[in-house]
Amino acid sequence: MSRRAADYLHGWIATHVSHVSPARKLDEGERLAKACRRSAQEQGISEAELASACGDLGTYMLQALDEAAEHDAMRSQYESD
């Protein structure tokens, strides 16, 4: 696994991924994957390095969106208590 690619993905997701409605999730996942791939290439990180770090980037972005939704739900529950 490329540690550089894994670190890059972690930082990129923290900056660019946020909760979206379920109706927009698939389109947003695709958009995020394309944007991340393009940005990574600009930083000299290849598609192969990304795949080594996360597998399928589209699926990885969908998982990141799910985690963002869970985080928002937990935060909302905490704030309402």
N, C-alpha and C positions, 0 to 999 in steps of 0.2 A: 504494500500500500504506500502511496505517496503521502508522506507526512505534510509536505508543502501543500498539496491539493486538499487534504483533509482540513488543515488549518485555514486555508483560503475559504473553503466551503462554509466552515463554521462562522467565520467573520462575515461572509457575504450574506448568509441567511439571517444572521442577527441584525443586519442593517436593512435588508430588503423584504423580508417575509413578515407579513402580518395577517391577522384573521380576515377572511373574506366569507361571504355568504356561501352556503353549500351550492347554490345555483351557479356561482362563478368559479368554484374550486377547480374544475378541470381546465378551463380556459386560463385561469391565473397560474396554475401549475405549469402549463405549457409555456406561458409568457415568461415566467420566472426561470425556467430551465434554459430557454433561449438566451435570455439576458445574462444569466450566470455563465453560460458557456462562452458567450461573446466576451464578457469581461475577463474571464479566466484566460482566454486565448491572448487578450491584450497584455496580460501579466506574464505570458510565457508558459502557462499551464495547459498542457495538451488535453485533448479529449480522452486519450488513454489514461492519463493521470487521474482525471476526474472519475472515470469509470472504475479505476482501481480503488479510489477512495470511497465511492458511494454506490457503485453498481449503476443502474439506470438513473440518469439525472432527473428525468421527468417523474419517476416514481418517488425519488428522494425528495423532490420539491412538494409532491402531494403529501408525503409524510410530514414535512416541515409545516405545511399548512394545517394539517391535523393537530400537530403539537401547538401551533399558535392558537387554534380554536380552543383546545383544552386549557391552555394558559389563561386565555381571556375568560373562560367559564369559571375557572378557579378564582381568578381575581374578582370577578363579579360576585361570586358567592361570598368571598371574604369581606368585600366591601359592604354587602348587604347585611352581614351578621352584626 
